[in-house]
Amino acid sequence: MIKPSQLLEHWQGHRSLTRRVIEAFPEDAFFNYSIGGMRTFADMVMELLGIAAPGTKEIATGKTVQLIEKINHNNQKAKILELWDKSTYDINTYWAQIKPEQFQDSIKSFGQFEGTVWSAIFYFIDNEIHHRGQAYVYLRALNIEPPFFYER
Amino acid sequence: MIKPSQLLEHWQGHRSLTRRVIEAFPEDAFFNYSIGGMRTFADMVMELLGIAAPGTKEIATGKTVQLIEKINHNNQKAKILELWDKSTYDINTYWAQIKPEQFQDSIKSFGQFEGTVWSAIFYFIDNEIHHRGQAYVYLRALNIEPPFFYER
């Protein structure tokens, strides 16, 4: 019903939108603003970076990777965006190594989350959409117009 | 890589979580609370109701449906939840009428949004995750603990 190449393009489309949401934040608000005791968007993006490329690598190689949600970013969005772009490249590289028949295989993502390859990848994407949706509220509260959700 | 029945279960899992997010809102806040000039969660849920079952019906029957984002709810969450459950049933019914080979077909959802059957369904799901993520911020700002994102 959907080809692996289409799912990759779908995901990278979402990642391209998330990149533009990161860009839309003022540097200070990205690292410090939050609502209701939630994490800053920078903290959420570190989680996304910790999941996306490492999670894809784990699926492609079969070797357990650790979930690392902290990055040395020196409060610089440029550093985060650089890591984002490296992840984009790494995801494409590892994706090419996943065999089509692998998507129904069982896996334990990051050595702890049980599921199938497809459900793990869907989780990576859904979790990104979830947190980016939260960032839209942060931007609106900061009186900044976020990018259109339907533009990828 | 993923079977239609698995995608349906994935979607209904998300819809079950969204239902619990609706339940978590106090009646008044559901219809009146918002941040940064955004819509209330009630308004977003009406959009989701206008998309999910009608969009699935359109795919199953091939007959164009109108996008209706307003519902007569009398400011009662119970009415919204009743419509939510009716949609759950309708989605299952129409889903069973979609042929596996149809997912790559081109369609114009609600007579206006061009894509394929799979990309339309992904949009329905992604849009729900996006707005539900926003509702999580509303709940946190209201000092209410939302349901766990990973519980479906």
Interface residues (C-beta under 8 A of the other chain):
Chain A: M1 I2 K3 P4 Q6 L7 H10 H14 I35 G36 G37 M38 P100 F103 Q104 W118 S119 F122 Y123 D126 N127 I129 H130 H131 R132 G133 Q134 Y136 V137 Y138 L139 R140 A141 L142 N143 F149 Y150
Chain B: M1 I2 K3 P4 Q6 L7 H10 H14 I35 G36 G37 M38 P100 F103 Q104 W118 S119 F122 Y123 D126 N127 I129 H130 H131 R132 G133 Q134 Y136 V137 Y138 L139 R140 A141 L142 N143 F149 Y150
